[in-house]
Amino acid sequence: MYIVVNVNGKMANNIFQPRQTNIGNIQKFPPGSAVMDQEEKRYVVVCVYIDICGVVSHRGFRRCIRWGDASWSTKKVVLGWLLDSVDKTISLPPHRIERLQTILAGIGPTKKRTSAKNWHRLLGELRSMVIGIPGARGLFSPLQEAFRTKTPDHRLHLNAMVHQFLDDFRQLSTTLGNRPTRIAELVPQDPSVIGTTDASGTGMGGIAFLNTPSGLRPILWRHRYPKHVQSQLITFDNPRGSLSIGDLELSATVCHHDVITTAADAREHTIHSFHDNTAAQFWQRKGSTTTTGPPATLLRLQSHHQRMFRYVPFHDYLPGLLNKMNELLGAAPRSSADSFRRDLDINQQTVRKGVVRGTQDTADAHWELWTKFCEELGLDPLLRVPDPVQFLQVFATRYRRRPGKYPGECVRSGTVSNAIRSVGQTMASMGARDARKDSTGSIDFRLTRMFKAYTREDPPPHRVKPIPVGIIKYIANQSRNQPCKVQAISDMIIVAFFFLLRPGEYTGTTNDDTPFRFLDVQLKVGVRHLDLLTTTPAELWAATSVALTFTTQKNGVRGEVICHGRSGHDVLCPVRSMIRRILHLRQHTANMHTIIATYFQNGRHYSVKSADITTTLRQATAACGADLGFLPSDVSARSLRAGGAMALFCSNVDRDTIQLIGRWKSDAMLRYLHVQAQPVMQGFASMMLQGGEYAIHPGQNLVPMY
């Protein structure tokens, strides 16, 4: 063999020749020659490798192609597995199934001992099969434990439990041919179900969220352990027990999968579960334990369950700090834990009752939209990220694009701000940080700046117009000698106008606005109170004042009483309207909790609705003509509160008094006072001319001109 190398020029185009070549200026270095120095030897070795690779990759190199190497097929044996690209399955070829059955047959059900060599061969064959058999990993715990019984003559003892697990593999070997494994059962995908489990000495439970087309569907489950199981838990008081808390945690993971597969079709879906017990987590991941106790049996059950329902389980650790409440309750006595949970449920309901039901329902709707938004992005709804404000901004932008209350308008800035506030407060109610706030506890300036920009872009607000007295007079006159419903609507309109009531306070609503009831009304003659149930009609008609007692109405001081005297009008009077209501109610009922907006007709009771008030006001506005300065669509049931405040304002009642009667906590009442009303601006022009003549005292820096 000769190597032709140009050492001096360090050329890379070297030639490897299998025979001697006569070329000029070529140095020959027979094997064993010591002529070359170390640098030349290293370079020759590199060149030899390059030349060998060049020969292998030379165009003239021919490779022996075996029969079938270039053929196409939907089924192919790859690394000892039969792959089917049409059915997308993986299975053992017939010869491997036959080999497995032969090995298993060599260890009969009655065999008590076997050699360590045969056992190694069996486990090696079974381990190679586990890759393509879902759930088979959970059948190795007793088989591995058999090595602990190894005798000096290398024999292993096979007990009854080992044979039970071998029977499972025998059953698998008979079904491998007609039950191939779907590839989707082997490779975890994005989870379709996410949940957590936990267990204590008294019971186990979990929660799972199913990803459905309509959104996340929560499933909450729990189960109390039987007495004989609770008595076997190892504790300081029971050191001789046979169950550890890890065993109970593992049982919770197995039951968690069974609950999910019962509630939904989990075939070929990934179930991602979180646990706060590391032992249970790694037992599930590994599929085996180092003992033959309860965990081995539970993993065997998990193995059969997974193969039957064909899902892909995935397990992760949930830090105990995030699950501290359950840890504490699990260690507490049962009676104390149950009492704590009951009180906790009561407190959560109390927090929800801190606002009216309509507000809470709106907040729930906002949170539902937020969870859908986070689901699309794969986010944690509690936003445990370094900068959560950016996600809130995007959510606010999308929420603003929704159709507004009026055609052609988007959602207004105040509504967007309320939605973001609902999301932040819901996070805080779950014990997380309000994502709207910065480190100082203030609303992040990016959100406030964005809301300010939205306010500038919003169209002028659609405020209801106040109802003038003329429309109320028209309604009162038209209600005479009319059915009970019409009279009830007229009376409630008059009462709402004089007492500046909100719609939910004088109509029969289904929310928590707390309308006034029979027992909240007082009628007096001078300073003498009248019994509403026993006083004669003549005495009631002699009443000189009516009072309403506030209980849980909005912004009202509990127990506060607002009183009105007679107006001097025979119909348009709060006292006479309330008397008509009292007389009508006590003719049909003696229940003092009946709301005053109730009327009886044909033996049945009904309530005046907010829609009834709005319809009546708009019909009256249309009948009175366009001289009023507004259209029927500009008024609603809320116009009566604004109309009463406007009437007081035009009568030169000071603003503080109006605010007290209407129970406004801020200057929000100014929204209801319109300067377009003629009495308000009457005579202002002449007054401005009279007061416009004035001089200003010069400042110290101003030099007077002479």
Stockholm file with secondary structure:
# STOCKHOLM 1.0

chainA/1-706         MYIVVNVNGKMANNIFQPRQTNIGNIQKFPPGSAVMDQEEKRYVVVCVYIDICGVVSHRGFRRCIRWGDASWSTKKVVLGWLLDSVDKTISLPPHRIERLQTILAGIGPTKKRTSAKNWHRLLGELRSMVIGIPGARGLFSPLQEAFRTKTPDHRLHLNAMVHQFLDDFRQLSTTLGNRPTRIAELVPQDPSVIGTTDASGTGMGGIAFLNTPSGLRPILWRHRYPKHVQSQLITFDNPRGSLSIGDLELSATVCHHDVITTAADAREHTIHSFHDNTAAQFWQRKGSTTTTGPPATLLRLQSHHQRMFRYVPFHDYLPGLLNKMNELLGAAPRSSADSFRRDLDINQQTVRKGVVRGTQDTADAHWELWTKFCEELGLDPLLRVPDPVQFLQVFATRYRRRPGKYPGECVRSGTVSNAIRSVGQTMASMGARDARKDSTGSIDFRLTRMFKAYTREDPPPHRVKPIPVGIIKYIANQSRNQPCKVQAISDMIIVAFFFLLRPGEYTGTTNDDTPFRFLDVQLKVGVRHLDLLTTTPAELWAATSVALTFTTQKNGVRGEVICHGRSGHDVLCPVRSMIRRILHLRQHTANMHTIIATYFQNGRHYSVKSADITTTLRQATAACGADLGFLPSDVSARSLRAGGAMALFCSNVDRDTIQLIGRWKSDAMLRYLHVQAQPVMQGFASMMLQGGEYAIHPGQNLVPMY
#=GR chainA/1-706 SS CEEECCTTTTCSCCEEESSCCCCTTCCCCCTTCCCSCHHHHHHHHHHHHHHHHHHHTCTTCCCCCCTTTTCCCSEEEETTEEEETTTTEEECCHHHHHHHHHHHHTSCTTCCEEEHHHHHHHHHHHHHHHTTSTTGGGGCHHHHHGGGGCCTTSEEECCHHHHHHHHHHHHHHHHTTTSCEEGGGTSCCSCSEEEEEEECSSEEEEEEEEEETTEEEEEEEEEECCHHHHTTBCCSSCTTCSBCHHHHHHHHHHHHHHHHHHHSCCTTCEEEEEESCHHHHHHHHHCCCSSSSHHHHHHHHHHHHHHHHTCEEEEEECCGGGGHHHHHHHHSCHHHHHHHHHHHHHHHHHHHTTSCHHHHHHHHHHHHHHHHHHHHHTCCTTCCSSCTHHHHHHHHHHHHTSBCSSTTCBCCHHHHHHHHHHHHHHHHHTTSCCTTBCTTSSBCHHHHHHHHHHHHHSCCCCCCCCCCHHHHHHHHHHTTTCCHHHHHHHHHHHHHHHHTCCHHHHSCCSSSSCCCBGGGEEEEETTEECCTTTSCHHHHHTCCEEEEECSSCTTCCTTCEEEEECCSCSSSCHHHHHHHHHHHHHHHCCCTTSBTTEEEETTEEEECCHHHHHHHHHHHHHHHCGGGSSCGGGCCTTHHHHHHHHHHHHTTCCHHHHHHHHTCSSGGGGGGCCTTSHHHHTTHHHHHHHHTCCCCCCCTTCCCCC
#=GC SS_cons         CEEECCTTTTCSCCEEESSCCCCTTCCCCCTTCCCSCHHHHHHHHHHHHHHHHHHHTCTTCCCCCCTTTTCCCSEEEETTEEEETTTTEEECCHHHHHHHHHHHHTSCTTCCEEEHHHHHHHHHHHHHHHTTSTTGGGGCHHHHHGGGGCCTTSEEECCHHHHHHHHHHHHHHHHTTTSCEEGGGTSCCSCSEEEEEEECSSEEEEEEEEEETTEEEEEEEEEECCHHHHTTBCCSSCTTCSBCHHHHHHHHHHHHHHHHHHHSCCTTCEEEEEESCHHHHHHHHHCCCSSSSHHHHHHHHHHHHHHHHTCEEEEEECCGGGGHHHHHHHHSCHHHHHHHHHHHHHHHHHHHTTSCHHHHHHHHHHHHHHHHHHHHHTCCTTCCSSCTHHHHHHHHHHHHTSBCSSTTCBCCHHHHHHHHHHHHHHHHHTTSCCTTBCTTSSBCHHHHHHHHHHHHHSCCCCCCCCCCHHHHHHHHHHTTTCCHHHHHHHHHHHHHHHHTCCHHHHSCCSSSSCCCBGGGEEEEETTEECCTTTSCHHHHHTCCEEEEECSSCTTCCTTCEEEEECCSCSSSCHHHHHHHHHHHHHHHCCCTTSBTTEEEETTEEEECCHHHHHHHHHHHHHHHCGGGSSCGGGCCTTHHHHHHHHHHHHTTCCHHHHHHHHTCSSGGGGGGCCTTSHHHHTTHHHHHHHHTCCCCCCCTTCCCCC
//
